Amino acid sequence: MKTLFVHQNYPGQFKHLAPAVTARPGAEVVAMCMHQRPLTEPPRVVRYRAIRGTTPQIHPWVADFETKAIRGEAAFRAALALKDEGFNPDVIVAHPGWGESMFLKEVWPKAKMGIYCEFYYHTQGFDAGFDPEFESPDVSRACRLILKNVNNLVHFEQADAGLSPTHWQAITFPQPFRQKISVIHDGVDTARITPNPAVRIRLTPTLALTRDDEVITFVARNLEPYRGYHIFMRALPELLKRRPKAHVLIVGGNDVSYGAAPPTGKTWRDIFLDEVRSDIDMSRVHFVGHLPYPNFIALLQLSRVHVYLTYPFVLSWSLIEAMSAGCAIVASDTPPLREVIFHGENGRLAGFFDRQALVDEVCELLDNPEERARLGANARAFAQAHYDLNSVCLPAQLKWVESLADL
């Protein structure tokens, strides 16, 4: 079988799937991406570049779709060159979020296309309108969100099947396309991500932490409201007051992954840090930025209580990784979490905006090592049973890819 993977930031969600498909006997696999970073693992990678930028002064409601059309054209022309070389895929597996796969069926009309269904935008009831503090005064925001789904709608007309990592993300998509979506998580390597009682992390020349220390962790790709960074920071003054020996380790960058950008010249990290800086002991709050993956896993293994917060939006891999590491987790009681964390069984849930409940849940777990151990063991068992890369998720994803050719 000949397979084409398409992802603007490849490998992205296909990090494990693409090499696994490539390793199949007789497989011929090509990946397409826009970035220019070196990639050493198979399969072969073809790059494409946008030949123009978005039109100045274009109507703001359609600027997003024009950007996607420009990237779609770039991928379309790269696909034509691939076809001229003699590569004709049986199956195309694409993340459609940036528009690249929009025109590929025009190049290979007989190929079956499966798309990664990460999120479908809604004007209310999901991420938009969830947090009143950051609600846009621009009444046209809903109109832009409606048009942002044009890219999804174009793909629905061409895709033969969809793949979504969680049931909640799948239900954001409308019928009848939702019926074509299979729910299979990307998977985490639970054999690699395990509890480690001997873990030790040196933060500074004079400070090293072990499992004997009271460590609270918070992780996001970038520190921003969508992942509850503002809620967590505003909870810190009371949390640190009640836990005078606790150290807080915060993982995340200063960019924006989701939602609105901060005011010009500022970062969300500093905005909410400055809000509480005078009320917290900064010697016990450690911003570690982005970490190499082994160091990140060590941080999770070090955690006594791990806090994960999110709007009603896509679920982070880091939450499943924390479960695999056996963390005692306090998470926001928002729809994506209710599929994974069951209050009192494998973690604790607190209302997203309820800072007092968040502090209380964290402190209660810090005071109860037996409960932490029970919740952490249950979280790990749940991750192994439902999200293990090699025994659960990857075999199911491979079967899904192979089934595309038979549609």
Stockholm file with secondary structure:
# STOCKHOLM 1.0

chainA/1-407         MKTLFVHQNYPGQFKHLAPAVTARPGAEVVAMCMHQRPLTEPPRVVRYRAIRGTTPQIHPWVADFETKAIRGEAAFRAALALKDEGFNPDVIVAHPGWGESMFLKEVWPKAKMGIYCEFYYHTQGFDAGFDPEFESPDVSRACRLILKNVNNLVHFEQADAGLSPTHWQAITFPQPFRQKISVIHDGVDTARITPNPAVRIRLTPTLALTRDDEVITFVARNLEPYRGYHIFMRALPELLKRRPKAHVLIVGGNDVSYGAAPPTGKTWRDIFLDEVRSDIDMSRVHFVGHLPYPNFIALLQLSRVHVYLTYPFVLSWSLIEAMSAGCAIVASDTPPLREVIFHGENGRLAGFFDRQALVDEVCELLDNPEERARLGANARAFAQAHYDLNSVCLPAQLKWVESLADL
#=GR chainA/1-407 SS CEEEEECTTTTGGGTTHHHHHHTSTTCEEEEEESCCCCCCSSSEEEECCCSSCCCTTCCTTTHHHHHHHHHHHHHHHHHHHHHHTTCCCSEEEECGGGSTTTTHHHHCTTSEEEEECCCCCCSSSSSTTSCGGGCCSCTTHHHHHHHHTHHHHHHHHHCSEEEESSHHHHHTSCTTGGGGEEECCCCBCTTTSCCCTTCEEEEETTEEEETTSCEEEEEEEECSGGGTHHHHHHHHHHHHHHCTTCEEEEEEESSCSSSCCCSTTCCHHHHHHHHHGGGSCGGGEEEEESCCHHHHHHHHHHCSEEEECCCSSCCCHHHHHHHHTTCCEEEECSHHHHTTCCBTTTBEEECTTCHHHHHHHHHHHHTCHHHHHHHHHHHHHHHHHHHBIIIIIHHHHHHHHHHHTTC
#=GC SS_cons         CEEEEECTTTTGGGTTHHHHHHTSTTCEEEEEESCCCCCCSSSEEEECCCSSCCCTTCCTTTHHHHHHHHHHHHHHHHHHHHHHTTCCCSEEEECGGGSTTTTHHHHCTTSEEEEECCCCCCSSSSSTTSCGGGCCSCTTHHHHHHHHTHHHHHHHHHCSEEEESSHHHHHTSCTTGGGGEEECCCCBCTTTSCCCTTCEEEEETTEEEETTSCEEEEEEEECSGGGTHHHHHHHHHHHHHHCTTCEEEEEEESSCSSSCCCSTTCCHHHHHHHHHGGGSCGGGEEEEESCCHHHHHHHHHHCSEEEECCCSSCCCHHHHHHHHTTCCEEEECSHHHHTTCCBTTTBEEECTTCHHHHHHHHHHHHTCHHHHHHHHHHHHHHHHHHHBIIIIIHHHHHHHHHHHTTC
//
